[in-house]
Amino acid sequence: MFSNYLIGLREGLEASLVVCILIAYLVKTERRDAIGPIWAGIGIAVAIALGFGCALEFGSQELTFQAQEALGGSLSILAVGLVTWMVFWMRRTARHLKAELHGKLDAALRMGTAALVATAFLAVGREGLETALFVWASVHAASDGTPRPLIGVALGLATAVLLGWLFYRGALKINLAKFFTWTGGMLVVVAAGVLAYGVHDLQEADWVPGLRNQAFDISDTIPPDSWYGTLLKGVFNFQPDPTVIQVVVWLLYLVPVLALFLSPLRLGPGPKKPAQPSETVREKA
């Protein structure tokens, strides 16, 4: 459940920060009339993300076993790719995300209501679709028939919303750079487990060979139904009897990606500061 809590917290907090930046900028520039379209865009993005997650879950149930495994493995690999891109993107752009969003919002304000809805939808929708896909892949990998993964996601999202509200009210201040670095590193570890399980699904579907070539089997030492086996499964998607290909893929992903993610970041020039509405507005704000 912890890995799913982490997914909900990390993705939810990114979306919450985006919403806070958009709303705070409109309040500061005395454009409260534009807040309604922003919330409309956010609502549409959330609805589409939920619909996408439901389509994945209920649509896959109508497939044959091999088709389910092929779909699960393929989407797991896609989810890992998106999450990997996301953690590196946030690491690179977090320092000037606020200025970038302000620039897009200024352009949308000049274009009208539809542009405001689209700006909020695009800013939040990507996070929502990524979350739905990665959560589905992680829950599919857990596959223990309990609601704990979804409970973990719900608790993570609720925590993210609370933190976002506290940030907006100025009641909470943390080092976001360190927060996203630590959670990004942990998500890379989680993603490695999802990737390995995705490869196992493709082996079950006969898309990848080597299903019977086990690297090791420590089920007697770490029983899958024990509390510590369940803990390792929930946090790292640990499998006590992986195939050789699973272990190779896990190592080939985790070692270089984690090393690259934790390496010192070379900071380039950020985007140009967006034009401000007017000196008078700034003084009033």
Summary of the structure (lengths in Angstrom):
residues: 285
radius of gyration: 21.1
end to end distance: 43.3
largest distance: 72.0
contacts: 907
relative contact order: 0.17
helix: 77%
strand: 1%
